[in-house]
């Protein structure tokens, strides 16, 4: 069985109007690579660390490779460029346990 891949992203939006461009572009990449959102926004609280982001996003992919490929895709590259000056983002790609 292939282990799933996950994006875990902490996002703080600094320019809401500009971030809307990212929100228009990103779904193309997510659809292409079979992404499924498990958490997007909602209540969150940092229990350890220095900052509580505005939102935490968890996205499931069919595999670690598809999660990696999505991030490096042309489609997501355009979206990433659109949010560059509109947010502060930390993204980690994690391999699932495979069972």
Secondary structure, DSSP 8 states (H G I E B T S, - for coil): ----EEEEEEEEES-HHHHHHHHHHHHHHHHHTT-EEEEESS----SSSS---SEEEEEEESSHHHHHHHHTSHHHHHHHHHHTTTEEEEEEEEE----
